[in-house]
Amino acid sequence: MSEKDSGAHAAHIHGVIDRIEDNDMAVILVGDDEETQIDLPVALLPEGATDGDHLRLTITIDAASRAGAEDRIRQLQEELLNRSKK
């Protein structure tokens, strides 16, 4: 279903826009067999994308975002601990 780019740790997935529903949700068939369906807001598609267009979806892990979220959670936990000690 996906090709792995070992250098960038990315998954590249083939997709086809099957249809657009209510002008705001795209139904995309993904994978080499195009049997898995995902729904995606049209606003997230490239400008001008329409029914029948083939897409290449690239998924990567955002380590910096995760680290930032972990820091925020750790900070909130410390604040809660300090409140309970008062």
Residue frames as qw, qx, qy, qz and C-alpha x, y, z in Angstrom:
[[0.000, 0.884, 0.468, 0.000, 0.00, 0.00, 0.00],
 [0.065, -0.986, 0.119, 0.098, 2.82, 2.43, 0.67],
 [0.738, 0.414, -0.256, 0.467, 6.38, 2.99, -0.35],
 [0.580, -0.759, -0.085, 0.285, 8.79, 3.82, 2.46],
 [0.422, 0.772, -0.237, 0.412, 11.43, 6.51, 2.00],
 [0.799, -0.352, -0.333, 0.356, 13.96, 5.32, 4.57],
 [0.418, 0.226, -0.146, 0.868, 15.91, 8.58, 4.45],
 [0.205, -0.335, 0.051, -0.918, 13.02, 10.81, 5.44],
 [0.048, 0.189, 0.901, -0.387, 10.94, 8.17, 7.25],
 [0.453, 0.254, 0.025, -0.854, 7.93, 9.05, 5.13],
 [0.455, 0.287, 0.842, 0.031, 5.10, 6.95, 3.78],
 [0.235, 0.271, -0.362, -0.860, 4.01, 7.84, 0.25],
 [0.405, 0.317, 0.832, -0.208, 0.48, 6.67, -0.50],
 [0.032, -0.142, -0.626, -0.767, -1.35, 6.68, -3.84],
 [0.232, 0.470, 0.658, -0.541, -4.87, 8.11, -3.77],
 [0.031, 0.309, 0.615, 0.725, -7.68, 8.96, -6.18],
 [0.306, 0.148, 0.325, -0.883, -10.45, 11.47, -5.53],
 [0.142, 0.323, 0.926, 0.132, -13.54, 9.31, -6.03],
 [0.065, -0.733, -0.518, -0.435, -16.01, 12.11, -5.46],
 [0.087, 0.113, -0.347, 0.927, -16.68, 15.35, -3.62],
 [0.244, -0.590, -0.768, -0.040, -19.73, 15.43, -1.39],
 [0.201, -0.889, -0.387, 0.142, -21.65, 18.60, -0.49],
 [0.378, 0.827, -0.088, 0.408, -18.79, 20.71, -1.94],
 [0.253, -0.827, 0.395, -0.311, -16.80, 20.30, 1.24],
 [0.684, -0.393, 0.612, -0.060, -15.78, 16.66, 1.75],
 [0.514, 0.516, -0.616, -0.301, -13.62, 14.63, -0.64],
 [0.930, -0.148, 0.315, -0.118, -13.90, 10.85, -0.67],
 [0.255, 0.712, -0.641, -0.133, -10.43, 9.53, -1.50],
 [0.999, -0.021, 0.003, -0.035, -9.63, 5.91, -2.33],
 [0.079, -0.825, 0.560, -0.014, -6.10, 5.13, -1.15],
 [0.666, -0.287, 0.684, 0.080, -3.53, 2.41, -1.61],
 [0.020, -0.286, 0.771, 0.568, -2.39, 0.55, -4.68],
 [0.047, 0.329, 0.932, 0.148, -5.71, -1.34, -4.74],
 [0.208, -0.213, -0.102, -0.949, -7.76, 1.84, -4.08],
 [0.498, -0.402, -0.748, -0.174, -9.98, -0.12, -1.70],
 [0.371, -0.454, -0.533, 0.610, -9.49, 1.94, 1.47],
 [0.039, 0.780, 0.353, 0.515, -11.62, 5.07, 1.72],
 [0.345, -0.355, -0.382, 0.780, -10.74, 8.22, 3.64],
 [0.073, 0.887, 0.407, 0.205, -12.76, 11.42, 3.87],
 [0.483, -0.194, -0.064, 0.851, -10.87, 14.68, 3.77],
 [0.141, 0.830, 0.281, -0.460, -12.11, 18.27, 3.81],
 [0.623, 0.669, 0.234, 0.330, -11.81, 19.79, 0.33],
 [0.076, -0.982, 0.157, -0.072, -10.00, 22.75, 1.93],
 [0.605, -0.579, 0.510, 0.199, -7.02, 20.45, 2.59],
 [0.794, 0.324, 0.427, 0.287, -6.70, 19.40, -1.06],
 [0.347, -0.161, 0.311, 0.870, -4.49, 21.19, -3.60],
 [0.334, 0.540, 0.110, -0.765, -6.31, 24.07, -5.31],
 [0.518, 0.412, -0.442, -0.605, -8.29, 22.87, -8.31],
 [0.051, -0.109, 0.993, -0.013, -8.35, 19.19, -7.28],
 [0.671, 0.095, -0.009, -0.735, -11.49, 17.46, -8.48],
 [0.898, 0.031, 0.375, -0.228, -13.12, 14.06, -9.05],
 [0.905, 0.408, 0.022, 0.117, -10.78, 11.60, -10.74],
 [0.196, 0.839, -0.453, 0.229, -7.56, 13.39, -9.84],
 [0.886, -0.081, -0.365, 0.276, -4.73, 11.15, -8.64],
 [0.272, -0.895, 0.238, -0.262, -2.89, 12.21, -5.51],
 [0.692, 0.140, -0.572, 0.418, 0.30, 11.29, -3.72],
 [0.539, -0.799, -0.019, -0.265, -0.17, 11.60, 0.02],
 [0.534, 0.357, -0.574, 0.508, 2.99, 11.88, 2.09],
 [0.668, -0.705, -0.126, -0.203, 2.82, 11.12, 5.80],
 [0.501, 0.385, -0.539, 0.558, 5.72, 11.90, 8.11],
 [0.583, -0.589, -0.473, 0.297, 6.20, 11.92, 11.85],
 [0.069, 0.820, -0.068, 0.563, 6.46, 15.43, 13.30],
 [0.686, -0.198, -0.511, 0.478, 8.92, 14.88, 16.16],
 [0.161, 0.178, -0.215, 0.947, 9.21, 18.59, 16.95],
 [0.499, -0.397, -0.209, -0.741, 5.45, 18.94, 17.39],
 [0.805, -0.331, -0.492, -0.012, 5.36, 15.88, 19.64],
 [0.544, -0.030, -0.432, 0.718, 8.22, 17.20, 21.77],
 [0.102, -0.291, 0.065, -0.949, 6.43, 20.53, 22.14],
 [0.683, -0.403, -0.328, -0.513, 3.19, 18.80, 23.21],
 [0.778, -0.225, -0.511, 0.287, 5.08, 16.65, 25.73],
 [0.316, 0.117, -0.325, 0.884, 6.71, 19.78, 27.18],
 [0.364, -0.362, -0.079, -0.854, 3.34, 21.52, 27.52],
 [0.796, -0.357, -0.431, -0.232, 1.83, 18.47, 29.22],
 [0.667, -0.087, -0.488, 0.557, 4.79, 18.15, 31.58],
 [0.073, 0.232, -0.194, 0.950, 4.47, 21.84, 32.47],
 [0.577, -0.390, -0.214, -0.685, 0.72, 21.49, 33.16],
 [0.817, -0.270, -0.505, 0.069, 1.35, 18.43, 35.32],
 [0.473, 0.029, -0.422, 0.773, 3.92, 20.34, 37.36],
 [0.211, -0.319, 0.034, -0.923, 1.48, 23.24, 37.81],
 [0.741, -0.376, -0.354, -0.428, -1.22, 20.84, 39.03],
 [0.751, -0.155, -0.515, 0.383, 1.22, 19.18, 41.45],
 [0.251, 0.144, -0.307, 0.906, 2.25, 22.57, 42.82],
 [0.442, -0.385, -0.135, -0.799, -1.40, 23.60, 43.30],
 [0.815, -0.345, -0.433, -0.173, -2.17, 20.45, 45.24],
 [0.629, -0.035, -0.484, 0.608, 0.78, 21.07, 47.58],
 [0.014, -0.353, 0.149, -0.924, -0.59, 24.46, 48.67]]
